[in-house]
């Protein structure tokens, strides 16, 4: 039994409401996070009483893995760390129950079952795209609220594919009746093992029983290794064909016959899925981008060559000696913004308003009226077709860096960016916000305005600390209380919060925030 812990406040920030599970080494509590004023689930491990160091590492891995995941179908970590000999993790609390309890209490209709199936597959797709394998998908580790919103939890057995983990055949981990055949054999696991387990859960949800569960563990494992796939198909025979096909292909015995990703199953259900922001393997897009850059470079060289020829022509000692070099109608030129490359040596640029100069403006050009009234010849018309630039104007908070197709533009916030017409990927970076990209289309001889909006990518925290304190976030001072420090934007993830009071000991803690969160962080120093 865990000893030495306060019955009311743990680790100076968790107020215990209820003990959910407790043994010699670990405990699970329903608690109130006193800084966030919200219910949480708190897992605690006494590291000094654990002889198996691998168990401690597994506990820490659960925290680190979940901290990386930000998805509506995955339980999120709010906080984790060490306090003396105790390692702890706090999770969001779901007002609801496990899928196991749902199976016992509720009679779900087909629409509700399909709703849960889609959410489970979406959660697994996100985790697998993030290179995370759960290894213990079962109804007890899947949580549902009163509105049937589903979240996958308990990543205590999860591992990253980067670990290159191979289970010891004599220390199989997982829950026997939901294991894949390769997991029972102790083979190296991948996402398809999780998909098998998910298929078993979905079979149980639709049919009402686990197809592999027997009287004891030994018989259960033998059933998984030698089951008849036709029995699985017959068990699903009363289900609609779409559902039957999806579940059957999730529980195929041979990995080669099983679906390879949750996305395949979602596609079979005609469910569209937004691609996760975290993509580990992006070789092909990178290659395409490189090709695009090469084409853009060749185009740019050609444009520069044309500009050079034009400037040589305009710089001729006697422009009247060459009857083919003329300017267009004065009225037309004044109403149309020309391209940057077509500037003559006499053209003037309004650097204050970033306006393009007008070629042939009678106020600035020394050419004769006779020349201005002449019509452009074929060569000039071809040049106008070749040089087709537009310009991009960026609106963003101070400190934002702008990168267009990999090229940085340090003065983008104060000057326009001239670009050939086409589509571009614009990346916005700012030390106070997460970076993001946006597709922008540039049209010939037109201005495109893009605004960098970081607000949807961050959380906002209001600090109410009494009697007084300096607020530090990740080591940087962000303000003082009182007055109340309102709406401080924070990047998603684990953020370190430090409160400094001249008469009290510093408060040092961490919170996990997700984009879109609006939190109130309150604390009162003891006198």
N, C-alpha and C positions, 0 to 999 in steps of 0.2 A: 504493500500500500504506500502511496506517495505521502511523505511526511514533510513537515517544515514549511508548508504553504498556508497562507492566511485563508480562513474560511470565507472571508468577504472580498478582499482585494488581492489579486495575483499580479505580480510583476509591476505593481504601482499603476496599473491602468486597466485591469479587467475585473469587473465586479461579478462574482459568480452568482448565477441565478439557479442553476440546477446541474447536478452531476449526472451525465449521461452514461459514462462508462469509466471504470477505474480498475486498475490492477497494480501489481507490484512495480511495474516500470513506467506505465503511461496512464493518462487520463484524458477524457473528453468532456468538456463542459459546455453548457449553454451559459453565456456570459453577456454582460453589457460592457462595451468598449467606452470607457468614461470620457475619452477625448472626442469620439465621434457621436456619442449618445445614440448608439444603435446596438441591437442584439447581434451577437456573433457566435460562431462555433469555435471553441478554443481547444486545440490539441496540445498536450504537454508531455514531454519525455524527460525522465530523469536519467541523464547520460552517465552518472556515476554508478547506477545500479544495472547498467546494461553491459554484460560481458561480451556480447556479440557486437563489435564495432560496426558491422555491416548494417545492423538495424538502425543505428544512429544515422549513418550515411543515407539510408533509404528515407528516413524521416526528413532529413535536410533536402534531399533531392526532390521530395514532394513539394516542398516550399518553393524551391528554385524553379521547378518545372511550371508550377501553376502561376508563379509570378510573371512568366513569359507569355502566358495565354490571356487573351482579351477577347472573349467571345460570349454572346448571350446564352450559349448552350453549355457553357463550362463554368463550374463553381469558381469564383475568383478569391484569391488570397488578399486579405486586407493588411496583414502585418505578420512578420516573423522575426525571430532573433533568439539570442541567448540571454538568460538572466541567471547569473551564478551557474549552477550545474544543470539548469533546466533549459531545454530547447523548446520553443513554442511556435505554433502557427495559428493565426486567427483567420477564419473563413467567413464569407457572407452567410447569413442565416436565411434559410428559405422557409417561409410560412407555408408549410405543406407536409409532405411525407415522401418516403421512398417509393419507388415503383413496386417493390414487393408488397408494401402495405396497400398500395392502390389496387393491385391484383386481388387482394383479399377483401377489400371494402367495396369496390365499385364494379359495376357491370358497364363496361365501355362499349359504345357503339362503334361501327366501322370507321366513321368519320373521325372520332376521337382517337382511335388506334392509329389511323394513318397520320394524324397530326403529331402524335408522339413519335412514330417511326421516322418521320421527316426530320424532326428536331434531333433525335439521336444520331442519325446519319450526318446531319450538318455539323454537329459537335465533333464527331469523329473525323470528319473530313478536315475541319480546321486543325485539330490536334495533329493529325498525320501530316498535313502540309507544313506544320511547324516542327516536323521531325520528332514527334512525341508518340510513343506507343504506351497505351494504358496498362495492358496485360491482366486486368481484373474487371472486365465489363460484366456486370451482373445486376439484377434488379435492386439489390441493396445499395449499390453505388450510383444509382440514377435517381435524381430527386425531382419531384413535381410539385408545383404550387397549386393553389385552389383554382387557378385559371388554366390548368394543364400546360403551364410553361415548364419545359424540361431543362435540367442542367446535369451534366456529368460531373461526378465528384470522386473523392478518394483516389488520388493519384499516388498513393503510397508505394505501389508496386511498379509505377511507371518508369520508363527509361527513355533516354534519348537515343536515336539511331546512331548518333556519333559515338556512343559508348561501345559500340560493336560487341554487345553483350551476348554471351551464349550461356544459357541456363545449365547449371550442373544437373545431370540427370538424377542425382540422388538428393537434390534439394529443390524440387519443383515448386514454383510459386504460382498462386492463383487459386481460383475456386473450382474444384474438380468438374462439376457438372456443366460448367461454361467454358472449359478449356478447349482449345483447338487440338487436333491430333499432333501437330508439330510441337505444341507446348507440352503435351504429355510426354513426348519423346525426349524433351529437353533440347530441342534444336534451336538454332538462331531464329528469333522472331522478327516479323515485320508487321506492317499495317494489316495484312490479311488475317493475322491471328485475332486481332481486335474485331475485325469484321465477322469472323466466325462466331465469336462470343456474342456479338450484337445480333447475329442471326438466330442464335439460340434464345436470346431474350425476346426477340420479336415472335418467334415460333410459340414461345410460352404465352405471350400476350394474346395471340390470335387463337391458338388451339386450347390453351388452358393448362398445359403441363410441359415440363422439361423433357425433351425426347431422350435424354441420356441418363437421367437420374435413376439410380438403382438402390438396393438395400444398403450397400456400403461403398466406400471409396474405391476399393479394388474392382468391384463389378462395374462401377461407373466409368472408371478409366478404360476398362476392357471394352465397354460398349462404345466409347468414343473412338477407339482404335479400329473397331470391326463392324460398325453399324452399316445397315443396308440403306442406301440412299433412296431406294424405292419406298421404304417405309416413311421417310421424311416427306416425300412427294404425296403419298396417300394421306398423311396427316393433314396436309394443307389443301386437300382436294375441294373442300367446301368454301375456300376463300376465292375472292375474285382473282382472275388470271394474273393481273398486274402485280398484286401483292404476293401471290404464290410464287411467281417467277423470281421476284426480288429475294425473298427469304430463302428459297431453294438454292439460289446461286451464292448466297452468303454462307450456307452450311455444307458446301461441297467438301468432300473428304480430302481430295487432292488439291493442293494449292494452285496447280496449273489450271484447274477447272473453275476455281473460285473467282469471284469478281476481284479486281486488283485494287480498286479505290471505292470509297463511299460515294464519290461523284458518279460512278457508273450506275449505282443503285438509284441515286437521285434522278439521274437522266431517264432511267427506266420508269420512274414514277412521274416523269414530265415536270420535274421541279427544277427551276433555274436557281443557280447558286452564284453569289458574288464571290469572285476570287479573293482569298485571304491576302492581306497586305504583306504578310511574311512569306516570301518565296525563296527557298534555298537554292533550287536548281533553275537558273535563268540563262542557260548558255545560248539558247536559240534567239531570245529577244536581244541579248547582247550582241550576237553576230549580226542580226538584222540592223541594229542601230549602227554598228560599225560600217556596214554597207551603205547605210543612208549617209553617214558622215563622209564617206569616200565620194559618193555622188555629189553631195553638197560642196565638197572641196573642189571638185572638178568644175562644177557650175560657177563657183566663186572665182576661180582662176579665169574662166572664160569671160565673166563679167568684168573683172579687173582689166583684162586685155582690151575689151571694147571701150571701157572708160579711158584707158591710156590713149587709144587712137583718137577718141573724141577730144580729149584735152590737147593733143598734138595739133588737131585741126583748128581748135579754137585759139590756140596760141600762135597761129600763123601770123607773120609780120603784117601781111596785108590780106584781111579776110575777103575783101572785094575781088582779089585776084582769083579766088576759087568760087565760081558761081554755084557750085553744088552745096556749099555750106551756108545755110540760111536759117532764120528763126521763123517760127510760126506767127499766126495772127496775135496781135497784142492782147486783144480782149480774151481770147481763148487761154492764153498763157496766164493771165492774171486770175482766172477762175479755176485753174487746175493746178494741184500741187505736183511738181515733177519728182522724179526719182532722185535719190542722193547722187547716184553715179553720173547723172547728166549735168552736174553743176559746171558752169563756165568759170574761167579765172576771175571774171568781174563780179560774179554773183555774191551777194552778201547774206550771211546767216544771222537770224535773230536768236542769239544764244540765251536770251532771257526767257522767251516764251517757247523755245524749241520749235519755232516755225521753220518750215522749209523755205528757201529763197525761191523767187520767181525768176526763171530764165527769161531774159528779154524785157524785164521791167524797165520802162522808159526813164524812170527816176535814177536807175543805177547803171544802165547799159549804155555804152558809147556808140552802139551801132546806129547807122543812118535809118531814117524813116523808110526809105526805099527798101532796105534789106529786111526790116521788120515786117513789111507787108507781103514779102515773097512767101509762097507756099513751100512746105517741106518736100524735098524730092524723095525718090524711092529709098535711097540709102538711109535718110533720117527716119522714115517710117519703119524700116526694118530694125533700126536701133531702138525705137520706142517699143517695139514688140519684144526685143531681146531683154531689155532692162525692165523688169517688172517687180519693183520693191514696194513693200508697205512698211509701216513702222508700228512698234509696240510700245505702249506706255504702261508702266507698272505703278500701282498704288499699294503701298504696304507700310507697316509700322517701321520706325527707325531701327536699323540694325539688321534688316532683312537682306539676305544675299540672294541674288537671282542668277540661275544657271539655265541657259537655253541649249538644249541638245548637248549637254556636257561642257559648254563654253561659258565661263563666268563673265558677268557684266557688272563690274564694281560700281559704275555710276548709273545703274539702271533706275534708281529712285529719283534722280535729278535730271536725267536726259532720256530721250526716246532711243529705242533700239531699232536700227534699220535691218530688215530681213527680206530675202526674196519670198515671194508669195508661196504658200504651202502650209503644212501642219507641223507644229513644233511641240516638244515636251519641255515645259517650263518647270523648274524645280525651285521651291522657295525654302530657304534655310534661315533659322533665327535661333540664337542660343537660348531664348526663353520659351520656345515652342517646338513641337515636333515638326520635322520637315515633311513636305508633301509635294506632289507633282500635279500638273494640270495640263491638259491638251489645249493648245491655242492655234487658231487658224488665222493666217496672215493673208489679207487680200491686197492685190496690186493697188498702189497709190491711195491706200486707206489706212486710217489709224485704228488700231485695236487696243482697247483698254482692258487690263486684267487686274483684279484686286486680290491680294493675298489675304485670305480670311483664315486665321488660325484658331478662332474661337471654338469651332466645332471639334477641334482636335485635343482640347485640354479639359482638365477639371478645374473648378473654381472653389476655393476654400475661403471661408470667412473665419477670421481668428478673433475670439473673445477671451482675452487673458486678463486676469485681475490679480493683484492691484496694478502691476505694471510689468512690462517685459519687452525685451528686444526679440524679434522673430527672425530666426535663421532657417533657411530652407536649403538643404544640401550644402551647408557651409557658407552660403551667401545671405547677407542681411537683406530682409525684404520689408521691414517696417517696425513700428513700435505700437504697443497697446498700453493704456488706452490712448486715443479712442479706438473703437472696434476697427480692426483692419479688414476691410471688406474685399471680397471677390479677387483673391490673389490667384492668378492662373498658374497651374502646375502641370508639368508634363505627366502623361500617364506612366504608371509604374510605382516602384517603391521609392518614396521620398523621405528623407531624413529631416525631422523637425526638431529644432533646438530652441528652447525658451530660456532667456537669461534675465535673471532678476538680481539686483544689486544686494539684496538682503537674504537671498535663498540660494539653495543649490540648483544648478542648471537642470532643466528637464530635457532629456534627450530620448527621442522615440522615433519610430518609423510608421508611416501609413502607406497603404497601397491605394492609388487612385486610378480610375479609368476615365477615358474621355466621356464627357457629358455629365460626370458627377458634379453635384453641388452639395458641399459638405460644410458643417459648422464645427470648428475645432475650438472647444472651450476648456479652460483650465483656471483653477484658482490656487495660487500659492498659499501655503500655510504660513500664518503669522508667527 
